[in-house]
Amino acid sequence: MSTNRRDFIKFVVAGAVASGCPVDLSALPVPSTNKAEVDGENNTICHQVRDGKVFSRPPASARHDIAIIGGGMSGLTAAYLLRQRDFILLEKELHWGGNAYLMDYQGDAYATGAAFVVADDASGRFAKEIGFDALPIDNWDGSIIKGEFVADTWGEGLDHLPYSIAVRESFKKFKQQLLSIDIKKRMLELDNVPATDFMKGYAPEVKEWWDAYGPSNWGATSENSAAATVVYEMHGIAGPERKDTRATWAGGIGALSKKLSDILKPEFSDRMLTGATTVAVVPQKNEVHVTYMHDGKLTTIAAKAVIMATPKFITRRIVEGLPAKQDQAMHKIRYIPYPVVNLIFDKPVFNKGYDTWCPGNKFTDFVVADWVVRNQQGYQQKHNILSCYTPLSEDDRGYLLNEIGARKIAQSVLKDFQKLFPGSDVDPVEVHIYRRGHPMFMCTPGLFTQVQPVARQPFGRIFFANTDSESPVSDTSGAITAARRAVKEAEHRLAGKPGEPRESAAVGGS
């Protein structure tokens, strides 16, 4: 597509640059243009916390049973489970949902982050619990390779990969090797070595495929991925008893977070604050003091217990007095920048599969936003919205700092998409890029078995949720599981029983 054609496409840049540490856009050079919109917040508070600024802490003006810090899926879940308690929920953004935030274009919903639940794990069960059943996806992931769409990549698709016979056989042998591994017996070993240890001797195209799949699912390419995660995924997507139990809504997990906040707000809106940035969590003898900035004013409240449903790189900066070992564990967790670029077309461009992998491109995969509702009676697809997942390396975070860099990323995604396959060189009516600087943790070797168990240990009256507490993969199930555990630990403490409930000692799980 020529530069002239692209100049007529509207680009919309939205989202905080850093999950937990938004950048002050007013301090950055933003060009004057009528072809782009920037939606962001002027919030330097988190960067000041990062840089060690100590805020004044006024005396506690209110008291609550539990303070929940962070209004993403984990914090919202904790609030739902604590409805019988006097809780307060503090969220720095102006919306609920964190990395699961619903947006729409002229009434058509699309995802800005997390995409689906799994019917038989914690996420699917929780959706049922709140009366919000998801629709089945029922479509194994395909891939677009060398201009060809290959359905069910790791199933029947292996016989149709547009590679030489030798490369196709390499894919098949890699699959067989991983499926022969007993992951339960070898978990500790597999979690502490990189996935590349199992890719030696295979065609480089095998690694290229997983180098797309890994960053989009658990934040890391093969070199930085725990082998256990790749083995586990292979069993799920290609094992002999595989069954696609994924489900979702139009708009992905953003629809679930919106449903959850809609359930809570009618009764608890006075205790659910958006635009409230927590700057200090300070343990006292019999309570915890939480200081936050809201409407330009610092406020301190006291709580009998606190649930930190925030990423650990934020948690460790605002919780005072963390034990050195726990602080070090939190510090070891790495995060990638992860924008999502939504290409909005006013005509059908791609409807062949739900989630399609595109190794070797600027983006890793793309999701058809209305996949689960497209066949409902009476439904007409007004817009074909394709959500392109675009995880970046840690060193590329700076590209999201302003509209210039963000727009360049969106343009690169559009350019690569339009080279994918014949007929894809179609102009979208709009391109929306949703920026996030630190939304996904990396499943590096040792994270699941060594780092997370230490990072999530209760600290006095402070308990730790968020998906980076619990799961080897940054997913909704981990966020919900972490919330359930933290709530159980907090209730245990409020019942006058110091220490952990026995169940919380288990490593991970959903």
PyMOL commands that set and color helices and strands:
alter all, ss='L'
color gray80, all
select helices_A, chain A and resi 3-6+25-27+45-50+73-81+122-129+156-160+165-179+187-191+195-198+204-218+222-224+227-238+253-271+312-318+324-332+394-400+403-417+447-455+467-469+476-494+502-505
alter helices_A, ss='H'
color red, helices_A
select strands_A, chain A and resi 10-14+36-39+60-69+87-90+102-105+108-111+117-118+135-136+142-145+148-150+246-248+272-273+276-283+288-294+297-308+335-336+340-345+355-357+365-368+384-389+430-434+440-441+462-464
alter strands_A, ss='S'
color yellow, strands_A
deselect
rebuild
show_as cartoon
